[in-house]
């Protein structure tokens, strides 16, 4: 039970530390998000789909890219957390 708690903490820490510049988003999309105060993956997660779509300059193409990238990153973060737990045994 504790392993799941620590895994979530590790993943949340990575989300807070991961800047938008370090992920594979188009530069223009990063600038639009940063102008709106969204600087990390964690900040992006706090926004609803409607809030992201409402940002000036975020069209359907950027929105789809952002959502696809989020899915990919979460799969990687989840697997990374799982592997880290397995390595500590």
N, C-alpha and C positions, 0 to 999 in steps of 0.2 A: 504494500500500500504506500509506503514512504517513497518507493522508487518513482511512482507516478507523480507524486508531489514534487520531487526534485527535478524530474524531467520537465514538468510544466514550468518550473522556475528557470531552468536553463533555457528553454525555448523562449520564454517571455523576455529574458535578459538579452538574448540574441535579437529579438524583434525590436527592442528599445535601442540597441546599438547599431542596427543595420540602417545606414543612411540610404536615401533614395539614389544618390550618386553611385553607390556601389552595386546596385542591381541594374539589370539590362533594360532600362526604360529609355525611350527617346529623350534627348536633352530638353526639347521643348516641353514635353510632358512633365519632366522633373522641375523645370522652372515654374510652370503653372502651379504645380502642387506646392512648391516651396513658397511661392507668393501668397498662397492661401494658408500658410503656416503648417503645412504637412511636410515634415522633414525626415521622418523615419518610417520604417515599416509599421511600427506600433501606431504612430499617428494616422497612417493610412487605414489601419484596421478599425480605428475609432469612427471613421466616416462611413455613412451609409452610402449605398449605391446612388441614391438620389442626390446626396450632397456632392459626390464626385462628379456626376453628370451635370450638375448645375454650375460647376466652375467654368468661367469664361475661357474658351479655348480647348476644353476637353470635349471632343466629339466622340462619336460612336467608336471610331477606330482606336483612339487612345484608351477609351474606357475598356474595350475588349482586351487590349494589350495589358492593361493594368490588372484586370481580373485574372487573366491567364497566368501572368507572372506571379500573382499572389498564390494561386493554386500550386504552381510548380515549387515556389519557395517553401510553402508549408509542408509539402511532401518531403522535401530535402531536410527541413528542420526536424520533422518528426522522425525520419530515419536516422538523422545524426544523433538525436537524443537517445534513441533506442540503442544505437551502436555504442554510444558512450557508456550507457548503463551496462551493457554486455561486457565491455572491456574492463570495467571496474571489478568484475567478479573474480 
